[in-house]
Amino acid sequence: MTHAPQPSPLDRASPLPAEPADLAGSVDRWARLRHDLRTPASHILGYAELLREQAAALHRPQLLPDLDRIATAGRQLVDLIREELSPDKLAGGTLNLRHLHAELRTPLNHALGYSELLLEQAETPALAELAPDLHKIQTAAHTFLRLIDRELTPESLESAAAAKPEFTSTAQPEALALCPPLLPPTPPAPPLGGGRILVVDDDPGHRDLLARRLQQQGYTVTEAVDGAAALRLLRAQEFDLVLLDLLMPGLSGDQVLAKLKADHARRHLPVIMLSALDELDSVVRCILMGAEDYLAKPLNAVLLRARIDACLEKSRLRHQEAAYLNALETERHRSESLLLNVLPGPIADRLKRGESPIVDSLPSVTVLFADLAGFTTLSTTISSVELVQMLNEIFSAFDAMAEAQGLEKIKTIGDAYMVVGGLPTPRPDHAEAVAEVALRMVGYVERRFANSPTPIRIRVGINTGPVIAGIIGRHKFSYDLWGDTVNTASRMESHGLPGRIQVAPATHALLASRYLLESRGPIEIKGKGTLPTWFLLGRKPTASAVPPP
């Protein structure tokens, strides 16, 4: 048994410097030291847990007790760092270096000793795959030992006020300038399988432990060695979650988080912050910046899985919500498109605003009716499919003509077609616009059936005057016109001749100065008596169109 050592300067409590400026610098230094010590301690614990799972999978239960002792040593190191180097204890000036050395060396020696025993057994071929991780435990333990021999001495305490932290979370413009803004990505796909996770940590041991743990749990893992590498990967790939170390050289974790949340396309990507530091202010700042969660190193495997699953579930729900919203938007556009196929645009807008009833009285519009003469005979010689396809071809051509002139198609009835100019928005040249469409309709049908064995020609009737227009129906809307003007236009068509455009007196008065019209003379119109009518032949030649003498 060894005797208790004699008191020495190491036994005396070593308070931090009392001056405020020195205290601040020392606190930064001890925060960094806690981070540096936790890193190898976390490696010891993490690799011991991985090795325990591997030993169980290899059916080597005899290895489990020693691996449990190593894991216990790792936990003891983490607990000692947290308790003995806590900000409260340091501020109270109760740090005893000799006691802390002894406390830390005990679990450290356990980790080294048991890992050496296991390495001897790992020399057999059956257990050779365990050797690499056992070496990593030994490397971490030696790193921890060097740190406490270098940092936890009276000399290190005396220089605490002058010590500068290696890494900070302050802005570093030159590092930020090296990283171009994130490029707009393709729309993100919903998470697949276990999820795609980006692990960002400058410590290779932490990355390795975390990546292996996540891969064992079924996740697809990509690693980034620092913040700049993370941003490059985020520009090139899609991820479902980012595990981001807070304290890194170059771009710190909070700076990477800020750039990620500033990018509109990726701002909803969930981020879990990781840190071995007791920096509550930094954690709160990251949460306020948009981080989903925070985990302290060393990471608890069960808690890690729970937090990741929760974040990925939120991500899945967010993707699902976005998909539903996109589907709703698509359906809205589809519904509006269908509505515009039935109703004029201004009328559809009024209907969507809830206006009801929609009725307008228009003082002057021009109405056109057209009917395919001979189409009934043709329908008996072709199949129903051919008949519908032919009508669709003809009426689609008429629709394009009407749209080009800014007219509104009202409806089709069988092989009859109705279009009007001057509504729902009044225009002064409605009669001319309708005349142009009528001439093109006749020309199109003449060309379309020029070589047809069954002669098909079109009759067109036009009239101008006041109408009443409005929507009828509750479930199947119909925009229609009423009034004597409509009836007369219909009579102009039904009393007309194939291949001709017959116009009533009111339309003739508006077109006579610009169009060639041939008088047909008075004809008997049902319900109207005798009316003079004209055939529209075409536009009058302009002065520039007259050939020189």
Buried (B, 14 or more C-beta within 10 A) or exposed (E): EEEEEEEEEBEEEBBBBEEEEBBEBBBBBBBBBBBBBBBBBBBBBBBBBBBBBBBEEEEBEEBEEBBBBBBBBBBBBBEBBBEBBBEEEBBEEEBBBBEBBEBBBEBBEBBBBBBEBBBEBBEEEEBEEBBEBBBBBBBBBEBBBEBBEEBBBEEBBEEBBEBEBEBEBEEBEEBBEEBEEBEEBEEBEEBEEBBBBBBBBBBEBBBBBBBBBBEEBEBBBBBBBBBBBBBBBBBEEBBBBBBBBBBBBBBBBBBBBBBBBEBEEBEBBBBBBBBBBBBEEBBEBBEEBBBBBBBBBBBBBEEBBEBBEBBBEBBBEBBEEBEEEEEEEEEEEEEBEEBEEBBBEBBBBBBEEEEEEBEBEBEBBBBBBBBBBBBEEBBEEEEEEEBEEBBEEBBEBBBEBBEEBBBBBBEBEEBBBBBBBBBBEEBEBBBBBBBBBBBBBBEBBEEBBEEEEEEBBBBBBBBBBEBBBBBEEEEEBEBBBEBEBBBBBBBBBBBBEBBBBBBBEBBBEBBEEEBBBEEBEEBEBEEEEEBEBBBBEEBEEEEEEEEEE
